Amino acid sequence: MIAQPYHLYVERSDASKNMARYYAMSIEPNLFGDVCLLRKWGRIGSKGQMMVHRFGREEEAVELFLDLLLQKRKRGYRPRASVLS
């Protein structure tokens, strides 16, 4: 069982380069009791791609989650700006 929820959604946009990307991650259990890190990425508005990493222990999944988070922050990904009405 997952101790706490891990969900991340970040975006990187640069109009001068016609760049509009998203990156999403979450840690979830699968039906067989393994812990999975789900990664999804692509152009904003598209289905994109997905990759699943399976782990025996939650700590291993959290370690990869945090490493990937640091990589994305260094590349300029940030949480989506909220739109106020």
C-alpha positions as CSV (number, residue, x, y, z in Angstrom):
1,M,0.0,0.0,0.0
2,I,1.3,3.5,-0.9
3,A,2.0,5.5,2.3
4,Q,1.1,8.9,0.7
5,P,0.0,10.0,-2.8
6,Y,2.7,11.1,-5.2
7,H,1.4,13.1,-8.2
8,L,3.1,15.7,-10.4
9,Y,2.1,17.7,-13.4
10,V,4.5,20.3,-14.9
11,E,4.7,22.2,-18.1
12,R,7.4,23.9,-20.2
13,S,6.4,26.5,-22.8
14,D,8.3,28.8,-25.0
15,A,6.3,30.6,-27.8
16,S,9.5,31.7,-29.6
17,K,10.5,28.0,-30.1
18,N,6.9,26.8,-30.6
19,M,7.4,24.6,-27.5
20,A,4.4,23.5,-25.3
21,R,5.3,20.4,-23.4
22,Y,3.9,18.6,-20.3
23,Y,5.3,15.9,-18.0
24,A,3.2,14.0,-15.5
25,M,4.2,11.3,-12.9
26,S,2.4,9.4,-10.2
27,I,3.2,6.4,-7.9
28,E,0.4,3.8,-7.8
29,P,0.0,0.2,-6.8
30,N,-0.8,-2.4,-9.5
31,L,-3.0,-5.5,-9.2
32,F,-0.1,-7.7,-8.3
33,G,1.1,-5.7,-5.2
34,D,4.0,-4.0,-7.0
35,V,4.6,-0.3,-6.8
36,C,4.6,1.5,-10.1
37,L,5.9,4.9,-11.2
38,L,3.8,6.0,-14.2
39,R,5.4,8.7,-16.4
40,K,3.5,10.5,-19.2
41,W,4.8,13.3,-21.4
42,G,4.2,15.0,-24.7
43,R,3.0,18.2,-26.4
44,I,0.2,19.9,-24.5
45,G,-3.1,18.9,-25.9
46,S,-1.8,15.6,-27.3
47,K,-2.1,12.1,-25.9
48,G,1.7,11.8,-25.7
49,Q,3.7,8.8,-24.5
50,M,3.7,6.7,-21.4
51,M,6.2,4.6,-19.5
52,V,5.7,2.4,-16.4
53,H,8.5,1.4,-14.0
54,R,7.7,-1.4,-11.6
55,F,9.3,-1.7,-8.1
56,G,9.1,-4.1,-5.2
57,R,9.4,-1.3,-2.6
58,E,7.8,2.1,-2.5
59,E,11.1,3.7,-1.4
60,E,12.7,2.8,-4.8
61,A,9.8,4.4,-6.7
62,V,10.0,7.6,-4.6
63,E,13.8,7.8,-5.2
64,L,13.3,7.7,-9.0
65,F,10.3,10.1,-8.7
66,L,12.4,12.7,-6.9
67,D,15.4,12.3,-9.3
68,L,13.2,12.8,-12.3
69,L,11.5,15.8,-10.6
70,L,15.0,17.5,-10.1
71,Q,15.9,16.8,-13.8
72,K,12.6,18.4,-15.0
73,R,13.0,21.4,-12.8
74,K,16.6,22.0,-14.2
75,R,15.2,21.9,-17.7
76,G,12.6,24.6,-17.0
77,Y,9.4,22.6,-16.2
78,R,7.1,24.4,-13.8
79,P,3.7,23.8,-12.3
80,R,0.9,25.0,-14.6
81,A,0.0,28.6,-14.1
82,S,-3.5,28.9,-12.7
83,V,-6.0,30.9,-14.6
84,L,-8.1,33.2,-12.6
85,S,-11.5,34.3,-13.9
